[in-house]
Structures are given as C-alpha cells and as structure tokens.
Amino acid sequence: MIVFILLETSNIIILYFKPDSKLGNGVAVFNGWEESKKDKDMHEFVKYLVYWVAGTKLIFIVLLLVILFTGSSLTKILSVVALILSIGSFYWKLYPIIRGLDKKGKITPYGYSKKLSLMIAGFMIMFSLAMIIYLI
C-alpha cells in the first residue's frame, strides 16, 4: 500500500505542478491537452478537470494514510478490498476511452493505454495477493 501511496502522491504533484508532463500519468500523453490550449475557455475547463482529479487523488491518499496508521486490522482489510474495487473501476469507463484514443493516434506514445492497463492490473493483483497472504 505504501508503494501505491508514493506513486499516487507523485501523480498528484505532477497533475498540480507539471500537468504538461508525460511522466507519472501526466495529461500531456493526451494530444488533446495541447489542442485544448488553442481555445482558452476549453483549456481552462480541461485544467479544472485535471486539478479536480488531482484533488480527488489527494483525498483518497490522505484517507488511506489515516487508515494505514490508525485503522484496525479489519478496517485495513476492507480498505484493500475497496482499493481493488475502486482501482478496477478504471476498466469500466476510462479504459475504453483511452484505448479508443490510443487507436486513433491521440495518445503519445502510441500504446500507452496498454501500458497503463497493465500497471493498473498489476496493482490489483499485488493488492489481492497481499490480502490473501495476510489472511492466511
């Protein structure tokens, strides 16, 4: 869970302070980020959404830290279940969109959607295995 928290914290920092980055899931992997800059109002809207995502991630990470340091064993186990389910929600709405954009050449580098999908699946597997090992 600590590795996840550190990675997500780096994503939050990138989204707030370096959104033009292609590192750490920065939004510059979406070609639409640069295209949005051509329309000031659209770019303000896109920046709002980026900061909204960063704020949501920040809330999520702070709650995880509170649970990690003060939660009971049951609360920690249920938090891992919640993590797995919430991370898995990526495949419901977000993955079909990013995969479609990737196929249309709207993501740089090409194939990023597959890399992101594998990373997210890796976290889900890692959390699942950690929970199973903890329960055994």
N, C-alpha and C positions, 0 to 999 in steps of 0.2 A: 504494500500500500504506500510505503514511503517513496518508492521509485515513481509510482504513478503521481503522487503529490508533487514531487520535484519536477517531473516532466510537464505536468499541467501548470505549475507555477511559472515555468519558463515560457509556456504558451501564453499565459496571461500577460507577462511582461512584454512579450513580442507584440501581442494584439494591442496593448495600450500605448507602447512607446515606439515600436518599429513595425507598424502594420504593412509597410512596403516590403517587408522581408519575405523570403521564400523559405526561411528556416522555421522549425517548430510549428508547422501548420499555419504559417503566416498567410494572410489573404492574397499576397502577390502571386501565389500559384494560380489564382483565378485571373485569366486575362481580362475579365470584366472589371477588375479592380482599377486597372489603368484606363479602361474605356470609360468608367464612371467619372473620371476626372475631367472629361470633356464637357460634362454637364454639372455645373456647380451644385444645383439642388439635388441631383441624383447622387453625387459624391457625398454630400452631407448626409443623405439618407443611408448610404452604404456604410459610412463611418459610424453613424449611430448604431446600426446593426452589429458592426464589428465590436464596438465598445459594449454593447448590450451582451454579446456573447462572452466577452472578457469578464464583465461583471457577474454574469451567471456562473462562470467557471470559478471566480473568486469566492462567491457564496458557497459553492459546492466544496471547494478545497478547505475553506475555514471550518465548515461543519465536519468534514472528515477529520481534520486535526483535533477538534473538540472531542469527537467520538474516540479517536485513537488514544488520546491522553486521559480521558475521564470515563469512557464507556465501560460497561460491564462486558463480560465475555459474550453474553447473548446479544447485546447491542452491537458488538463488533462483528459477530457472525451475520446478523441481519443486515448490517451495513454493507458487508461484502456481497450478500445476495442483491441488495439494492444497487450496488455498483455494477454488478454483472448485468442486471436488467436495464439499468439506465444507459450504460455504455452500448449495450446491444440495440438500443433504440436507433442507433446510427443506421442500421440496415433497413429500417422501416421507411424512412423518408429521405434521409441525407444521401445514402449510398446510391440510390437510383439516380438522383440528380447529378452528383459529382461524376458518376460513371458515364452518364449521358454527355455531360460537358467534356469529359476526357475524350470520348469517342469522336466528338465534333472538333477536337483540337483547341478547346477553350481553356485547357489546363496546361500549365508549363511547370515541370516537364511532363511530357506525354507519359501516361501510365501511372501517374501519381495516385489515381483513385485505387488502383490495385495495391500499391504500397501502403496507403492509408488503411485500406480494408484489412490487410494482413497484420498491421500494427494493432488495430483495434481488436481483431480476433485473438491476437497474442495476449493482450491484456485480459480478455475474457477467460482465456484458457489458464493463464497464470493465476488469476483470482480464484477460479474454480478449483484448480489443483491445490492451491494454498488452503482453501476452505476444507477440502476433502482430507488433506494431511492433518490439519488442525483437529478435525472431528474424529479422526481415527486414533 
